[in-house]
Amino acid sequence: MVSSPHEAMHQIFREDPGLFARALPRAGIPFPEPVAIEYLDTDLTEIRPLDRRVDTLLRVDTAQDGSFLLAVEAQGKPDPDKWSSWTYYLAHLYAKYALPPILLVVCKDKATESWAAEPIRVGVSVHTSMAVFPLVLGPGNVPAVTDPDEAAEDLPLAVFTALAHAKDPVLPAILDALAAAVVNAGDEAGKRWAEFTEIGLGDTRARALWRHLMATYTPRFPGSGTLIEETLIEGEAKGRAEDILRILDLRGVAVAEADRERVLACEDLDTLGVWFDRAVTATGAEELFTAE
């Protein structure tokens, strides 16, 4: 299992090596269908003091287009030093394996995505000796999965979508759909992807929202009416109310103090559920209470 958000963004392609072949077409990037995929050693070091290590490296075999290498790099922010690293990776891979290498950069924000997509040209003004054209997946070209049924059809792709949109206002809707799909899966794979998502979101408010969603979608106390259960339901109501306000804050929606107090004072889980769903798309806090 991954141990950091950075690892999650690229190691998901180790968990499901065929993911890239499903994600790229959704981003408008046609790619040949793989027939076999092999995970390769990521250590590209030649001189030991100079450490060079690509995040994830796959050998991909196709039926009609032969074989190629896919180097996956997770990038959290623009970093000009990566230009020389990426150029080195591709040149070294081509020399070592005699297979065409392809660089895939995965990002969580549109600014980094735009930066990473820029061609890297090595040479002088009158002549380019080498050029690198990275493929990039990020919130700008990976469609959001906000339908639970769609998320259930391909859990790894839905998880990657959530990580790619980790800094987008649409994230709460993505996590809501993903939580329902993961819980409905009801197997070890679902639990593994739930944990993968939590780690991939990092130490953020989105991670807290994901934990609450998972708890909400997993019924543990089916109405026995005990004092313990009432206390737990009260705590759940408070948590859901806080999540509603957190979603609005995350999306930049202003909330008047009276509206904030109204949300926090509500103890009815059904009402809070309606408000939670409306908070995902509301442009103003007053829209939470529409048609009541």
N, C-alpha and C positions, 0 to 999 in steps of 0.2 A: 504494500500500500504506500501511496505517496506521503511525504511528510511536510510539503510546503506548497503554496499556491503556484510558485514557479514550476515545480516538478509536475504538478497536476496538468498544467497547460500543454506540456509536451508528452508526458508519460501516458496520457490517455490514448496515444497512438501506439503504445506498447500493449496496453490493456486490450485494445481492439485495433489491430494493425490495418484492417480494411476501412477504418473510419475515414481516412483522407479521401478515399475513392467515392465516398458518399457525400462528404462535406464539400468538396471542391465543386461538383456540378451544381449544388444548391447555391453556391456563391457565383455561379455563372462562368465557371472555369471547366471546360470539358476535359475529360481525362480518360485514358484507356482503362478498361476493366481488368483488375489484376486476377491472375489465376493462382499465384503463390506469393507469399510474403515472408521474408526471413529477417529477424532482428539481428543486427550486426554490432560489433564492438564499437563504442563511441569514442575510444581513445585514438586521436589522430596525431599524437606526439611523435616527432622524429628525434629531436634533441631533448633529452629528459628535462633540463632546466626550463625549457620553453613549453609550458603545458598548453595543449590544444585539445579541447574536448567538445564535440558537438552534443547537443542535448539528447536527441534520439536519432538513430540511423537505421533505416530499413532497406533491404534489397527487395525490389518488386519485380515479379515476372508477369508478362502479359502474353496473350495468345498471338496478337498481331503486331505489336510494337516492340517486341524483345524485352530486355530487362533494363532496369535503371535503379539508381540509388536515390532514396528520399531522405534528406537531412532535415530534421524538424528542429527549429529553434523557437523557444518561447522568449518574447521580448516585452519587457514591462515599460520601457521608455526609450526615446531616441538616444542612440549612443554611437557617435561617429567612429569609435574604436572598432565597432562590429564590422565595418566595411572591410577592413584588412583581414579580420578573422574569417568572415564568410568567404572572401575571395580565396583565402588559404584552404579552407575546408574543401571547397569544390575542386580546386586544382589538385590537392593531395588525394582526394577520393578518386578522381579520374586517373591519376597516375598509379594508384595502388590497386584498383579493381578493374581498370579498363572498361568501365561502364559509365554511361552519361549520368552525372549527378544533378539532382534538382534540389533547390533550397526552398523549404516551406517555413515561413515565419508566422507564428500565431500570436495575436495581440488581444488586449482587453480594452483598448481605447482607440478612438478614431485618429487621434493625432499620431500615435505611434504606428498605427496601421498605414497611414498615408506616408509617413517617413520611410517605413520599411519597404514600401512598394517602389521607391525610387531606384532606377537602375544604378549600378555601381560601375563606373568606367575607370579603367586603369590605363594611363598613357599620358600623352601630351596633347595640347590643343589641336594639333594637326593630325594626330593619329591615335586611335584607341587600340591598345595592345590586348586588352582583356575587358570583357563586360559581363556583369552578373545581373540577372533579372529575377529577383526573388518572387515566388508566389506568396501571397499573404492572405490569411484568414483572420477576420476580426469583426467587430460589431457593424462595420460599414457594409460588409458584403455577405455575412452569414445571417440568413433570415431567423428571426426570433420564433421559437416554438412555444406558443401560448395555449395550445389545445391539448388537454390531457390524453386524448386518444392518439393524437399524432406523436406525442412524447412517448407513449407506451409502445408504439410501433418500432422505435429505435432509441432505446434508453441511452446508449453511449453518445449518439448524436445530440440528443436532448441535453445531456450533461455538458457536452462541449459547447453547445449554444449558450447555456447558462454562464459558463466560465468566460466565453467570448464577450458576453454582454454584462459582465460583472459590474461595470461602471455606468451602465445605461439606465435611464428612468424606467424602461420597460422590464427591468429585471424582476420586480415583484410578481408580475404576471407570468413570467417564464418559470420562476420558482414555484408558484402555485400549481401550474400544470405539471411540472416535473415531480413535485411532492405526491400528487395524486397518482401519477403513473408509477412511481417507485413503490408506493405502498400497495397499489393494486397488483404489482408484480408478485409480492408476497413470498419471495424466495431469497436464497443467499445472494444471488446476483443483484437483486433490488437493494439489499442491505449494503452490499459493497459499493454500489453506485451512490447510495445516500451518503456514505462516509466519504467517498471520493469528492462529492460535491461540497460537503462541509469543509474539507481541508482546502479544496481549490478556491473557495471564496475568501479564505484568509481571515484575519482578525478584523472583521468589518461588521457594520450593522446588518449587511446582507446575510452574514453567517448566523447572526442571532435570529433573523427572520426565518432562515431555513430551518433552524432547530425548532422554532415554534410551529412552523408549518408541519414538520414531521410529527410533532407531538399532537397537533390538532387532528391530523389525518389518521392517527393511530388510536382508536378508541380503547381505553383501558378500564374505564369504570362505567358500565352500561346502565346506570340508573338505579342503584340500590337504595338511594336516599339517605345514606348514612351521613353523620356529621363530618366524617373524614372526607367523604365524596363532596359534600357541599363546600368544604374548605378548599378542596382541589379545584372545583368548578369556579369558585370565586377567584382563585389565583389565575386560572386559565382566562377568565374574563378580563382580568387586569392586564395580563400579558397580551391578549388580543387587542385590547384598547390601545396599549402602548405601541403595538405593531402598526395599527392603523395610522397613528400619528407619525410613526417612523417612516412609513411609506410616503405620506404626504410631504414630509420634510425631505426625504430622499429625492422626490420628484420636483421639489422647489415650490410646492403649493403652500401659500400663506394660510395660517389657521388662527382665527381670532381666539382670544382667551375664553370667551363664553362657549365656543364650539369645542375647544380643547377640554374644558371641564365637563361638557355634556358627554363626550366620548368616554372620558375616564370614569364618569359616574355610572355608566351603563353596565349592568350585570347580566343582561340577557344575551346568551351566546348566539342565538339565531339572529337577533338584531345586529350584533357585532359582526356576524358573518356577512350580512348584507352590506354593512358599511365597509367591511374589509374589501369586498369585491368592487365596490364603487370607488374606493380609494385608489385602485390601480389605474383608473382612467379619469378621475375627477379633475377638473381644472380649477375648482374652488371648493373649499371645505363645506359650503352650504349644499353642494350636490350630494353629500353623504345622506342627507336627511330628506331628499326629494321623495314625494309621493308617500309620505308617512301620515 
